[in-house]
Amino acid sequence: MVHIAVFDLDKTLTDRDCFIRFLLFVRRRGHRLDLGGAVRRIGLSRVSLKRSLCALLKGSDKETIDALARDFFEERAKGWLRPRIVESLNEHKAHGDRVVIVSASLQTYVNCFASYLETEFLATELESDGSVLTGRMCGENVRGQEKVSKLSTFLSNAGYERSEVFVTAYGDSAGDREMLAWADRAVRV
């Protein structure tokens, strides 16, 4: 049987949420982002909020945002990793488990966490038209049932039937509920 460990990022692998902090970091680096205006326009819907905030990146050069994501990770986000959870992740790797970060956060900086931790990842993608971001998400926000859908596709693409895989999932929030229920072993952080 194949063993896979899946980890949520925000407030599971890290001690805080990264999305708004990343946008603030981008704004501090000279990109004009009206975060307050985006929040005031949308009401309470989580999906609408995410879409509205992603729209702030419309017209940005993808390579520039990717470079800012690397800076964000190195200068800020790497320090937010929870040592105890990273230790659990490394124990899974030491046992030969396949490890995957599954996050609603943006792939541009989740990629940095995954590279640093030497894991695979599934995350919310920003759509681009060539080298320019459109301000839209590519596909769905990887939250709730979408985490399970992404993981199911991941397993299928890797050539596994769900019955051949033992999944341990780590999560902390309502956005992880479906993933934790789907797993064979759920660890609430």
Secondary structure, 3 states (H helix, E strand, C coil): CEEEEEECHHHHHECCCCHHHHHHHHHHCCCCCCHHHHHHHHCCCHHHHHHHHHHCCCCCEHHHHHHHHHHHHHHCHHHHECHHHHHHHHHHHHCCCEEEEEEEEEHHHHHHHHHHHCCEEEEEEEEEECCEEEEEEECCCCCCHHHHHHHHHHHHHCCCCHHHEEEEEEECCHHHHHHHHHCCEEEEC
